[in-house]
Amino acid sequence: MKAVDTNILVYAFHADFEQHPTALKILKELIGQGEAWGIPSPCIHEFLSKVTRKSYLSNPARMTDAVSFIEVLFERYGAFILDESVRHFQSLAEILLQSGVTGAKVHDARIAAICRDHGIRELLTADRDFSYFPWLNSRNPLIG
């Protein structure tokens, strides 16, 4: 199973980004593969926050449009919500102690723990911070 990080969703949703055509193509290819895929719940929250924030975008989305985008991914295109498991804190603690990450990178460790607990084999992301978790195959599909 694959997972999609916030930045890929933001770029696929909002046409103001130069990465928009590529991210949208990547999302459509993922959907077309027929393989199980999901979005970690923190990425959903972060997506909704970013695309509706005036300080982030000159033309922020309405919340109804942002929510609708995510709903369509789940209802029509087979995405799963990847949420914290019953052993989430245990996984998170192990990852934090093994990787040594602190501060703002704890957010990425949370996503990594969710991915590990759900057996994610690849995280599509433009964020290099996931390199702190070498067991998680993270790939930036926007380059090369």
C-alpha positions in Angstrom: 0.0 0.0 0.0 1.1 3.5 -0.7 0.5 6.7 1.2 0.3 10.4 0.0 1.8 13.2 2.0 0.3 16.7 2.4 2.5 18.5 -0.1 1.4 16.2 -3.0 -2.2 16.8 -2.1 -1.7 20.5 -1.9 0.0 20.7 -5.3 -2.6 18.4 -6.9 -5.4 20.5 -5.6 -4.3 24.1 -6.1 -3.4 25.3 -9.6 -1.3 28.2 -8.3 1.7 26.0 -7.8 4.1 25.2 -10.6 4.0 21.6 -9.4 0.2 21.4 -10.0 0.2 19.6 -13.3 2.8 17.0 -12.3 1.2 16.4 -8.8 -2.3 16.0 -10.4 -0.9 13.5 -12.9 0.8 11.5 -10.2 -2.4 11.4 -8.1 -4.4 10.3 -11.2 -1.8 7.6 -11.9 -2.0 6.4 -8.4 -5.8 6.2 -8.5 -5.6 4.4 -11.9 -3.3 1.7 -10.6 -6.1 0.0 -8.7 -3.7 -0.5 -5.7 -4.8 0.3 -2.2 -3.6 3.7 -1.1 -4.2 6.1 1.8 -3.7 9.4 3.4 -2.4 9.7 6.9 -4.9 11.6 9.0 -2.4 14.3 10.1 -1.9 15.0 6.3 -5.6 15.6 5.9 -5.6 18.1 8.7 -2.5 19.8 7.4 -3.9 19.9 3.8 -7.1 21.6 5.0 -5.1 24.1 7.0 -2.7 25.0 4.2 -5.1 25.3 1.2 -7.5 27.6 3.2 -4.8 29.8 4.8 -4.5 33.4 3.5 -0.9 33.7 4.7 0.1 30.6 2.6 -1.8 31.2 -0.6 -2.7 34.4 -2.4 -6.0 32.7 -3.5 -6.9 30.3 -0.6 -9.6 27.7 -1.2 -13.0 27.8 0.5 -13.2 25.1 3.2 -16.1 23.5 1.4 -14.0 23.0 -1.7 -11.0 21.6 0.3 -13.2 19.2 2.2 -15.0 18.1 -1.0 -11.6 17.3 -2.6 -10.7 15.0 0.2 -14.1 13.4 0.3 -13.9 12.7 -3.4 -10.6 10.9 -2.9 -12.2 8.6 -0.3 -15.6 8.1 -1.8 -14.8 7.9 -5.5 -11.1 7.1 -5.8 -10.6 4.5 -3.0 -8.3 6.3 -0.7 -8.2 5.0 2.9 -7.8 7.2 6.0 -4.7 6.0 7.7 -5.2 6.8 11.4 -3.4 6.2 14.6 -3.5 2.6 15.6 -4.0 1.3 19.1 -0.2 0.9 19.4 0.5 4.4 18.0 2.3 5.8 21.0 4.5 2.7 21.2 5.4 3.0 17.5 6.0 6.8 17.8 8.2 6.5 20.8 10.3 3.8 19.2 10.7 5.9 16.0 11.6 9.0 18.0 14.1 7.3 20.1 15.7 5.4 17.2 15.8 8.4 14.8 16.8 11.1 17.4 14.4 13.6 15.8 12.9 16.4 18.0 10.9 19.5 17.7 9.0 20.1 14.5 10.2 16.8 13.0 8.0 15.0 15.6 5.1 15.7 13.2 6.9 13.7 10.5 7.6 11.0 13.0 3.9 10.8 13.7 3.2 10.3 10.0 6.0 7.7 9.8 4.5 5.8 12.8 1.1 5.8 11.1 2.6 4.5 7.9 4.6 1.8 9.7 1.5 0.6 11.7 -0.5 0.4 8.4 2.2 -1.5 6.5 2.8 1.4 4.0 5.5 0.4 1.6 6.0 3.8 0.0 5.2 7.4 1.0 4.8 9.8 -1.9 6.2 13.1 -0.6 8.2 16.2 -1.6 9.5 16.4 2.0 13.1 15.3 2.5 12.6 15.1 6.3 11.3 11.6 5.9 15.0 10.5 5.3 15.3 10.5 9.1 13.3 7.2 8.9 15.3 5.0 6.5 13.0 2.0 6.9 10.2 4.1 5.3 10.5 4.2 1.5 9.7 7.8 0.8 9.9 9.0 -2.8 9.5 12.4 -4.3 7.5 11.8 -7.5 7.8 15.4 -8.6 11.4 15.0 -9.6 13.0 12.8 -12.2 
